[in-house]
Amino acid sequence: MQAVTEGDRRKEVRILLDQIQAHPERDWTAARQRLATLNKLIAAPRKPSRSQPH
């Protein structure tokens, strides 16, 4: 399993926004909720990573 990066989240936001813009007639309630979650995750301060012992 791979970690999700901030870049992955930003890419998903861009894709969702493009889809909403392309098809405004659809019900995008779930996508808008996902966008809100992604934006919170992107805006959240990063936790400092702890050094791993070698």
PDB file with one MODEL, atoms N, CA, C and O in Angstrom:
MODEL        1
ATOM      1  N   MET A   1       0.843  -1.174   0.000  1.00  0.00           N
ATOM      2  CA  MET A   1       0.000   0.000   0.000  1.00  0.00           C
ATOM      3  C   MET A   1       0.892   1.242   0.000  1.00  0.00           C
ATOM      4  O   MET A   1       1.853   1.327   0.765  1.00  0.00           O
ATOM      5  N   GLN A   2       0.570   2.186  -0.849  1.00  0.00           N
ATOM      6  CA  GLN A   2       1.374   3.398  -0.951  1.00  0.00           C
ATOM      7  C   GLN A   2       0.717   4.541  -0.196  1.00  0.00           C
ATOM      8  O   GLN A   2      -0.508   4.637  -0.117  1.00  0.00           O
ATOM      9  N   ALA A   3       1.555   5.400   0.352  1.00  0.00           N
ATOM     10  CA  ALA A   3       1.048   6.571   1.066  1.00  0.00           C
ATOM     11  C   ALA A   3       0.466   7.574   0.073  1.00  0.00           C
ATOM     12  O   ALA A   3       0.962   7.722  -1.044  1.00  0.00           O
ATOM     13  N   VAL A   4      -0.579   8.250   0.494  1.00  0.00           N
ATOM     14  CA  VAL A   4      -1.185   9.289  -0.334  1.00  0.00           C
ATOM     15  C   VAL A   4      -0.435  10.592  -0.059  1.00  0.00           C
ATOM     16  O   VAL A   4      -0.287  11.006   1.091  1.00  0.00           O
ATOM     17  N   THR A   5       0.027  11.221  -1.114  1.00  0.00           N
ATOM     18  CA  THR A   5       0.793  12.454  -0.952  1.00  0.00           C
ATOM     19  C   THR A   5      -0.104  13.672  -1.144  1.00  0.00           C
ATOM     20  O   THR A   5      -1.231  13.566  -1.629  1.00  0.00           O
ATOM     21  N   GLU A   6       0.416  14.821  -0.755  1.00  0.00           N
ATOM     22  CA  GLU A   6      -0.319  16.063  -0.977  1.00  0.00           C
ATOM     23  C   GLU A   6      -0.539  16.283  -2.475  1.00  0.00           C
ATOM     24  O   GLU A   6      -1.574  16.806  -2.887  1.00  0.00           O
ATOM     25  N   GLY A   7       0.427  15.885  -3.272  1.00  0.00           N
ATOM     26  CA  GLY A   7       0.288  15.992  -4.727  1.00  0.00           C
ATOM     27  C   GLY A   7      -0.865  15.149  -5.252  1.00  0.00           C
ATOM     28  O   GLY A   7      -1.591  15.567  -6.153  1.00  0.00           O
ATOM     29  N   ASP A   8      -1.027  13.959  -4.683  1.00  0.00           N
ATOM     30  CA  ASP A   8      -2.152  13.091  -5.069  1.00  0.00           C
ATOM     31  C   ASP A   8      -3.481  13.770  -4.746  1.00  0.00           C
ATOM     32  O   ASP A   8      -4.425  13.722  -5.534  1.00  0.00           O
ATOM     33  N   ARG A   9      -3.536  14.398  -3.580  1.00  0.00           N
ATOM     34  CA  ARG A   9      -4.770  15.087  -3.172  1.00  0.00           C
ATOM     35  C   ARG A   9      -5.058  16.272  -4.082  1.00  0.00           C
ATOM     36  O   ARG A   9      -6.201  16.489  -4.484  1.00  0.00           O
ATOM     37  N   ARG A  10      -4.031  17.033  -4.403  1.00  0.00           N
ATOM     38  CA  ARG A  10      -4.211  18.181  -5.298  1.00  0.00           C
ATOM     39  C   ARG A  10      -4.663  17.736  -6.692  1.00  0.00           C
ATOM     40  O   ARG A  10      -5.480  18.402  -7.328  1.00  0.00           O
ATOM     41  N   LYS A  11      -4.133  16.618  -7.154  1.00  0.00           N
ATOM     42  CA  LYS A  11      -4.533  16.082  -8.456  1.00  0.00           C
ATOM     43  C   LYS A  11      -6.008  15.674  -8.432  1.00  0.00           C
ATOM     44  O   LYS A  11      -6.743  15.931  -9.385  1.00  0.00           O
ATOM     45  N   GLU A  12      -6.434  15.039  -7.343  1.00  0.00           N
ATOM     46  CA  GLU A  12      -7.837  14.632  -7.222  1.00  0.00           C
ATOM     47  C   GLU A  12      -8.754  15.847  -7.196  1.00  0.00           C
ATOM     48  O   GLU A  12      -9.828  15.827  -7.798  1.00  0.00           O
ATOM     49  N   VAL A  13      -8.338  16.910  -6.498  1.00  0.00           N
ATOM     50  CA  VAL A  13      -9.123  18.151  -6.466  1.00  0.00           C
ATOM     51  C   VAL A  13      -9.273  18.689  -7.889  1.00  0.00           C
ATOM     52  O   VAL A  13     -10.377  19.048  -8.299  1.00  0.00           O
ATOM     53  N   ARG A  14      -8.191  18.746  -8.631  1.00  0.00           N
ATOM     54  CA  ARG A  14      -8.234  19.271 -10.002  1.00  0.00           C
ATOM     55  C   ARG A  14      -9.172  18.444 -10.880  1.00  0.00           C
ATOM     56  O   ARG A  14      -9.950  18.996 -11.659  1.00  0.00           O
ATOM     57  N   ILE A  15      -9.095  17.122 -10.751  1.00  0.00           N
ATOM     58  CA  ILE A  15      -9.956  16.234 -11.540  1.00  0.00           C
ATOM     59  C   ILE A  15     -11.429  16.467 -11.202  1.00  0.00           C
ATOM     60  O   ILE A  15     -12.268  16.583 -12.095  1.00  0.00           O
ATOM     61  N   LEU A  16     -11.731  16.533  -9.907  1.00  0.00           N
ATOM     62  CA  LEU A  16     -13.122  16.750  -9.497  1.00  0.00           C
ATOM     63  C   LEU A  16     -13.644  18.099  -9.987  1.00  0.00           C
ATOM     64  O   LEU A  16     -14.770  18.192 -10.476  1.00  0.00           O
ATOM     65  N   LEU A  17     -12.827  19.141  -9.858  1.00  0.00           N
ATOM     66  CA  LEU A  17     -13.255  20.464 -10.332  1.00  0.00           C
ATOM     67  C   LEU A  17     -13.486  20.472 -11.837  1.00  0.00           C
ATOM     68  O   LEU A  17     -14.438  21.085 -12.320  1.00  0.00           O
ATOM     69  N   ASP A  18     -12.615  19.789 -12.579  1.00  0.00           N
ATOM     70  CA  ASP A  18     -12.792  19.701 -14.034  1.00  0.00           C
ATOM     71  C   ASP A  18     -14.089  18.979 -14.387  1.00  0.00           C
ATOM     72  O   ASP A  18     -14.805  19.392 -15.300  1.00  0.00           O
ATOM     73  N   GLN A  19     -14.392  17.895 -13.662  1.00  0.00           N
ATOM     74  CA  GLN A  19     -15.615  17.142 -13.923  1.00  0.00           C
ATOM     75  C   GLN A  19     -16.858  17.975 -13.620  1.00  0.00           C
ATOM     76  O   GLN A  19     -17.821  17.960 -14.386  1.00  0.00           O
ATOM     77  N   ILE A  20     -16.834  18.698 -12.508  1.00  0.00           N
ATOM     78  CA  ILE A  20     -17.965  19.544 -12.129  1.00  0.00           C
ATOM     79  C   ILE A  20     -18.179  20.636 -13.171  1.00  0.00           C
ATOM     80  O   ILE A  20     -19.311  20.935 -13.553  1.00  0.00           O
ATOM     81  N   GLN A  21     -17.084  21.221 -13.621  1.00  0.00           N
ATOM     82  CA  GLN A  21     -17.184  22.286 -14.618  1.00  0.00           C
ATOM     83  C   GLN A  21     -17.709  21.749 -15.950  1.00  0.00           C
ATOM     84  O   GLN A  21     -18.479  22.425 -16.633  1.00  0.00           O
ATOM     85  N   ALA A  22     -17.299  20.552 -16.317  1.00  0.00           N
ATOM     86  CA  ALA A  22     -17.714  19.966 -17.592  1.00  0.00           C
ATOM     87  C   ALA A  22     -19.185  19.546 -17.586  1.00  0.00           C
ATOM     88  O   ALA A  22     -19.834  19.548 -18.632  1.00  0.00           O
ATOM     89  N   HIS A  23     -19.709  19.187 -16.420  1.00  0.00           N
ATOM     90  CA  HIS A  23     -21.084  18.685 -16.324  1.00  0.00           C
ATOM     91  C   HIS A  23     -21.815  19.308 -15.136  1.00  0.00           C
ATOM     92  O   HIS A  23     -22.130  18.606 -14.175  1.00  0.00           O
ATOM     93  N   PRO A  24     -22.087  20.599 -15.184  1.00  0.00           N
ATOM     94  CA  PRO A  24     -22.742  21.266 -14.053  1.00  0.00           C
ATOM     95  C   PRO A  24     -24.181  20.800 -13.815  1.00  0.00           C
ATOM     96  O   PRO A  24     -24.745  21.057 -12.752  1.00  0.00           O
ATOM     97  N   GLU A  25     -24.771  20.126 -14.785  1.00  0.00           N
ATOM     98  CA  GLU A  25     -26.161  19.682 -14.646  1.00  0.00           C
ATOM     99  C   GLU A  25     -26.305  18.477 -13.707  1.00  0.00           C
ATOM    100  O   GLU A  25     -27.417  18.164 -13.280  1.00  0.00           O
ATOM    101  N   ARG A  26     -25.219  17.812 -13.387  1.00  0.00           N
ATOM    102  CA  ARG A  26     -25.267  16.630 -12.526  1.00  0.00           C
ATOM    103  C   ARG A  26     -25.321  17.012 -11.051  1.00  0.00           C
ATOM    104  O   ARG A  26     -25.018  18.142 -10.667  1.00  0.00           O
ATOM    105  N   ASP A  27     -25.715  16.039 -10.242  1.00  0.00           N
ATOM    106  CA  ASP A  27     -25.711  16.225  -8.788  1.00  0.00           C
ATOM    107  C   ASP A  27     -24.303  15.910  -8.280  1.00  0.00           C
ATOM    108  O   ASP A  27     -23.869  14.758  -8.299  1.00  0.00           O
ATOM    109  N   TRP A  28     -23.614  16.922  -7.837  1.00  0.00           N
ATOM    110  CA  TRP A  28     -22.230  16.777  -7.397  1.00  0.00           C
ATOM    111  C   TRP A  28     -22.094  16.863  -5.872  1.00  0.00           C
ATOM    112  O   TRP A  28     -21.036  17.244  -5.369  1.00  0.00           O
ATOM    113  N   THR A  29     -23.132  16.519  -5.147  1.00  0.00           N
ATOM    114  CA  THR A  29     -23.107  16.634  -3.687  1.00  0.00           C
ATOM    115  C   THR A  29     -21.944  15.848  -3.083  1.00  0.00           C
ATOM    116  O   THR A  29     -21.190  16.387  -2.273  1.00  0.00           O
ATOM    117  N   ALA A  30     -21.794  14.597  -3.464  1.00  0.00           N
ATOM    118  CA  ALA A  30     -20.728  13.758  -2.903  1.00  0.00           C
ATOM    119  C   ALA A  30     -19.348  14.297  -3.290  1.00  0.00           C
ATOM    120  O   ALA A  30     -18.421  14.294  -2.479  1.00  0.00           O
ATOM    121  N   ALA A  31     -19.224  14.753  -4.527  1.00  0.00           N
ATOM    122  CA  ALA A  31     -17.941  15.296  -4.983  1.00  0.00           C
ATOM    123  C   ALA A  31     -17.594  16.570  -4.223  1.00  0.00           C
ATOM    124  O   ALA A  31     -16.432  16.795  -3.884  1.00  0.00           O
ATOM    125  N   ARG A  32     -18.574  17.388  -3.959  1.00  0.00           N
ATOM    126  CA  ARG A  32     -18.324  18.626  -3.201  1.00  0.00           C
ATOM    127  C   ARG A  32     -17.911  18.317  -1.761  1.00  0.00           C
ATOM    128  O   ARG A  32     -17.072  19.015  -1.191  1.00  0.00           O
ATOM    129  N   GLN A  33     -18.496  17.281  -1.179  1.00  0.00           N
ATOM    130  CA  GLN A  33     -18.090  16.868   0.163  1.00  0.00           C
ATOM    131  C   GLN A  33     -16.644  16.355   0.143  1.00  0.00           C
ATOM    132  O   GLN A  33     -15.860  16.644   1.047  1.00  0.00           O
ATOM    133  N   ARG A  34     -16.311  15.605  -0.881  1.00  0.00           N
ATOM    134  CA  ARG A  34     -14.945  15.096  -1.031  1.00  0.00           C
ATOM    135  C   ARG A  34     -13.971  16.262  -1.213  1.00  0.00           C
ATOM    136  O   ARG A  34     -12.879  16.254  -0.644  1.00  0.00           O
ATOM    137  N   LEU A  35     -14.363  17.257  -2.000  1.00  0.00           N
ATOM    138  CA  LEU A  35     -13.518  18.436  -2.190  1.00  0.00           C
ATOM    139  C   LEU A  35     -13.266  19.157  -0.872  1.00  0.00           C
ATOM    140  O   LEU A  35     -12.145  19.590  -0.602  1.00  0.00           O
ATOM    141  N   ALA A  36     -14.293  19.286  -0.059  1.00  0.00           N
ATOM    142  CA  ALA A  36     -14.137  19.944   1.237  1.00  0.00           C
ATOM    143  C   ALA A  36     -13.142  19.171   2.106  1.00  0.00           C
ATOM    144  O   ALA A  36     -12.293  19.768   2.769  1.00  0.00           O
ATOM    145  N   THR A  37     -13.254  17.848   2.098  1.00  0.00           N
ATOM    146  CA  THR A  37     -12.333  17.019   2.874  1.00  0.00           C
ATOM    147  C   THR A  37     -10.913  17.159   2.352  1.00  0.00           C
ATOM    148  O   THR A  37      -9.979  17.339   3.134  1.00  0.00           O
ATOM    149  N   LEU A  38     -10.743  17.077   1.041  1.00  0.00           N
ATOM    150  CA  LEU A  38      -9.406  17.195   0.452  1.00  0.00           C
ATOM    151  C   LEU A  38      -8.781  18.550   0.757  1.00  0.00           C
ATOM    152  O   LEU A  38      -7.592  18.636   1.065  1.00  0.00           O
ATOM    153  N   ASN A  39      -9.581  19.605   0.671  1.00  0.00           N
ATOM    154  CA  ASN A  39      -9.055  20.944   0.957  1.00  0.00           C
ATOM    155  C   ASN A  39      -8.616  21.068   2.408  1.00  0.00           C
ATOM    156  O   ASN A  39      -7.619  21.729   2.699  1.00  0.00           O
ATOM    157  N   LYS A  40      -9.349  20.440   3.319  1.00  0.00           N
ATOM    158  CA  LYS A  40      -8.944  20.460   4.731  1.00  0.00           C
ATOM    159  C   LYS A  40      -7.635  19.702   4.919  1.00  0.00           C
ATOM    160  O   LYS A  40      -6.761  20.139   5.669  1.00  0.00           O
ATOM    161  N   LEU A  41      -7.502  18.571   4.241  1.00  0.00           N
ATOM    162  CA  LEU A  41      -6.276  17.779   4.366  1.00  0.00           C
ATOM    163  C   LEU A  41      -5.074  18.525   3.787  1.00  0.00           C
ATOM    164  O   LEU A  41      -3.978  18.477   4.345  1.00  0.00           O
ATOM    165  N   ILE A  42      -5.286  19.205   2.679  1.00  0.00           N
ATOM    166  CA  ILE A  42      -4.205  19.959   2.049  1.00  0.00           C
ATOM    167  C   ILE A  42      -3.802  21.145   2.920  1.00  0.00           C
ATOM    168  O   ILE A  42      -2.618  21.466   3.026  1.00  0.00           O
ATOM    169  N   ALA A  43      -4.782  21.794   3.540  1.00  0.00           N
ATOM    170  CA  ALA A  43      -4.517  22.987   4.334  1.00  0.00           C
ATOM    171  C   ALA A  43      -3.978  22.662   5.725  1.00  0.00           C
ATOM    172  O   ALA A  43      -3.395  23.528   6.378  1.00  0.00           O
ATOM    173  N   ALA A  44      -4.166  21.425   6.184  1.00  0.00           N
ATOM    174  CA  ALA A  44      -3.727  21.056   7.533  1.00  0.00           C
ATOM    175  C   ALA A  44      -2.212  21.157   7.643  1.00  0.00           C
ATOM    176  O   ALA A  44      -1.484  20.783   6.724  1.00  0.00           O
ATOM    177  N   PRO A  45      -1.745  21.670   8.784  1.00  0.00           N
ATOM    178  CA  PRO A  45      -0.297  21.745   8.959  1.00  0.00           C
ATOM    179  C   PRO A  45       0.302  20.339   8.972  1.00  0.00           C
ATOM    180  O   PRO A  45      -0.276  19.402   9.522  1.00  0.00           O
ATOM    181  N   ARG A  46       1.450  20.221   8.365  1.00  0.00           N
ATOM    182  CA  ARG A  46       2.115  18.918   8.314  1.00  0.00           C
ATOM    183  C   ARG A  46       2.729  18.587   9.656  1.00  0.00           C
ATOM    184  O   ARG A  46       3.269  19.452  10.346  1.00  0.00           O
ATOM    185  N   LYS A  47       2.635  17.322  10.008  1.00  0.00           N
ATOM    186  CA  LYS A  47       3.270  16.868  11.242  1.00  0.00           C
ATOM    187  C   LYS A  47       4.749  16.635  10.938  1.00  0.00           C
ATOM    188  O   LYS A  47       5.087  16.064   9.900  1.00  0.00           O
ATOM    189  N   PRO A  48       5.623  17.069  11.828  1.00  0.00           N
ATOM    190  CA  PRO A  48       7.044  16.811  11.576  1.00  0.00           C
ATOM    191  C   PRO A  48       7.321  15.318  11.605  1.00  0.00           C
ATOM    192  O   PRO A  48       6.831  14.601  12.478  1.00  0.00           O
ATOM    193  N   SER A  49       8.102  14.862  10.653  1.00  0.00           N
ATOM    194  CA  SER A  49       8.412  13.432  10.623  1.00  0.00           C
ATOM    195  C   SER A  49       9.532  13.133  11.607  1.00  0.00           C
ATOM    196  O   SER A  49      10.494  13.888  11.745  1.00  0.00           O
ATOM    197  N   ARG A  50       9.372  12.018  12.275  1.00  0.00           N
ATOM    198  CA  ARG A  50      10.399  11.640  13.245  1.00  0.00           C
ATOM    199  C   ARG A  50      11.492  10.858  12.522  1.00  0.00           C
ATOM    200  O   ARG A  50      11.221  10.087  11.601  1.00  0.00           O
ATOM    201  N   SER A  51      12.693  11.067  12.944  1.00  0.00           N
ATOM    202  CA  SER A  51      13.821  10.348  12.358  1.00  0.00           C
ATOM    203  C   SER A  51      13.751   8.878  12.751  1.00  0.00           C
ATOM    204  O   SER A  51      13.510   8.534  13.908  1.00  0.00           O
ATOM    205  N   GLN A  52      13.962   8.044  11.785  1.00  0.00           N
ATOM    206  CA  GLN A  52      13.981   6.616  12.031  1.00  0.00           C
ATOM    207  C   GLN A  52      15.404   6.185  12.386  1.00  0.00           C
ATOM    208  O   GLN A  52      16.356   6.628  11.744  1.00  0.00           O
ATOM    209  N   PRO A  53      15.562   5.336  13.389  1.00  0.00           N
ATOM    210  CA  PRO A  53      16.913   4.858  13.719  1.00  0.00           C
ATOM    211  C   PRO A  53      17.460   4.037  12.572  1.00  0.00           C
ATOM    212  O   PRO A  53      16.719   3.322  11.897  1.00  0.00           O
ATOM    213  N   HIS A  54      18.729   4.140  12.360  1.00  0.00           N
ATOM    214  CA  HIS A  54      19.357   3.412  11.232  1.00  0.00           C
ATOM    215  C   HIS A  54      19.758   2.065  11.643  1.00  0.00           C
ATOM    216  O   HIS A  54      20.300   1.309  10.836  1.00  0.00           O
TER     217      HIS A  54
ENDMDL
END
